[in-house]
Structure formats: C-alpha cells, structure tokens
Amino acid sequence: MEENVLGERGKALENEFFRKEEAKILERMRAQKQKELTREQLSKATGITDEAGLDRLASMGLGPQTLAALALVPLVEVAWASGAVESEEKKLVLQAAKELGLDGSSQDLLASWLAHAPDRALVDAWRSYIATIAQTLTAEQREKLKNEFLGRARSVAGASGGVLGLGKVSKAEEDKLKELARAFQ
C-alpha cells in the first residue's frame, strides 16, 4: 500500500512538472507570435522590412500604436503652421489616423491636438524621440522612416491653398517641414 501511495504521489508530481513545462513552452510560443505580429505592424507603419531594425524598434518599447501616434505629430504641426487647421487638413490627418489604426484614446488625443494647437513641447518631445530612434537605424531605414513621416505631412501641407485647395505649400508649412526633417539627421 505504501508503494501505491508513493506511486500516485510520484505520478502527480510528474504530471505537475510536465504541466509547468508545457505552460512555459506555450508562453514562449505566444511571445514569439506576438513578436512577429509587432514586427509586421511596425513594418507596415514605418516601411522598414529589416527584421533586426524592427526588433530594435520593438526593444525600445515602440509598438504600432506608439508609432502611429508619433506619425501624426508632424501632420498636426504642419496643419497648425498657418495658425489654424483647415477642414481639408483636418480630414487628411484623421484619414491618416484611421489608416494607421489608432485606437479610441489616441483618436481623442488627436482631436484635442486638432482643436487646440499643441504645446511646443509636443514637437520637441517628438524630435527627441525620433532622433533617438534614428540613431539605432541604418541610413536606409532612417530615410524610409523619414519619408513615411514627412510624406504624410507634405500631403497635409498641400491640402490647403493653391487651385481648389491643392498644390500650394505655404512658406510657414515649408519651414515646418524642414524643421521636422532635421530630427532625422
């Protein structure tokens, strides 16, 4: 009888050991899947395809929502360059937010930025953040990231003025684009 009790206890301990090992394996698989998903989403948001570069961005705590919100700072800055956000500019900024998959809280923040000009500290924080990210990327990756961020901003700049609201970038908007581009150097 003693052998049977020890045998049952031994079997229970063995089962517990394997249950814990299976849980560890499943957690590693989930983490790997999440890493791949984050890498894919970052690639979509930045245009960067190099896995090592994407892993560096992810290791810095950057996710698709963070980059999406960051990508909108240049758009908001350019929209406010003339002193007011025009309806076509607002429309393009909101469209970019939708394309980037911003969640509800990020959209609330964006609405606030479009209703009231954000504090200068926002663009200073953006510039510092981008400069830090840019240092970890290759020249090609940095250029892709810059083109992604500033391409959308240039679209917003061209949304007002000109013929039927297209094609004219004001001096203030051009100056703002140049200022934003310096963050990537």
HUTANOR-V376058 format. One record per pair of residues at least 4 apart in sequence whose ideal C-beta (glycine too) atoms are under 8 Angstrom apart, sorted by the first residue. I is the first residue (numbers start at 1). J is the second residue. Records with the same first field share a line. If there is no record, write none. Layout:
I: J  J
This chain:
1: 5
2: 6
3: 7
4: 8
5: 9
6: 10
7: 11
8: 12
9: 13
10: 14
11: 15
12: 16
13: 17
14: 18
15: 19
16: 20
17: 21
18: 22
19: 23
20: 24
21: 25
22: 26
23: 27
24: 28
25: 29
26: 30
27: 31
28: 32
29: 33
30: 34
31: 35
32: 36
33: 37
34: 38
35: 39  55  58
36: 40
37: 41
38: 42  54  58  63  64
39: 43  51  54  55  58
40: 44
41: 45  63  64
42: 46  48  54  57  58  62  63  64  67
43: 47  48  49  54
44: 64
45: 64  67  68  71  100  148
46: 54  57  67  141  144  145  148
47: 144  145  147  148
48: 53  54  57  137  141  144  145
49: 54
50: 54  138  141
51: 55
52: 56
53: 57  136  137  138  141
54: 58
55: 59
56: 60  136  137
57: 62  67  133  136
58: 62  63
60: 132  133  136
61: 66
62: 66  67  133
63: 67
64: 68  100  101
65: 69  101  102  103  106
66: 70
67: 71  100
68: 72  97  100  101  102  106
69: 73  102  106  109  110
70: 126  129  130  149
71: 75  96  100  148  149  152
72: 76  93  96  97  100  102  110  113
73: 77  122  123  126
74: 78  126  149  150  152  153  177  180
75: 79  92  93  96  152  153  156
76: 80  93  110  113  114  118  122
77: 81  118  123  153  176  180
78: 89  153  154  156  157  173  176  177  180
79: 85  86  89  90  93  114  156
80: 84  85  117  118
81: 157  170  172  173  175  176
82: 86  160  170  172  173
85: 89  90  93  114
86: 90  159  160
87: 91
88: 92  159  160  165
89: 93  156  159  160
90: 94  114
91: 95  159
92: 96  152  155  156  159
93: 97  110  114  156
94: 98  110  114
95: 99
96: 100  152
97: 102  106  107  110
98: 102
102: 106  107  110
103: 107
104: 108
105: 109
106: 110
107: 111
108: 112
109: 113
110: 114
111: 115
112: 116
113: 117  118  122
118: 122  123
120: 124
121: 125
122: 126
123: 127  180
124: 128
125: 129
126: 130  183
127: 131  180  182  183
128: 132
129: 133
130: 134  145  149  183  184
131: 135  183  184
132: 136
133: 137  145
134: 142  145  146  183  184  185
137: 141  142  145
138: 142
139: 143
140: 144
141: 145
142: 146  184
143: 147  184
144: 148
145: 149  184
146: 150  181  184
147: 151
148: 152
149: 153  180  184
150: 154  177  180  181
151: 155
152: 156
153: 157  176  177  180
154: 158  169  177
155: 159
157: 169  170  173  174  176  177
158: 162  166  167  168  169
159: 165  166
160: 165  168  170
161: 165  167  168  169  170
162: 166  167  168
163: 167  168
169: 173  174  177
170: 174
171: 175
172: 176
173: 177
174: 178
175: 179
176: 180
177: 181
178: 182
181: 185
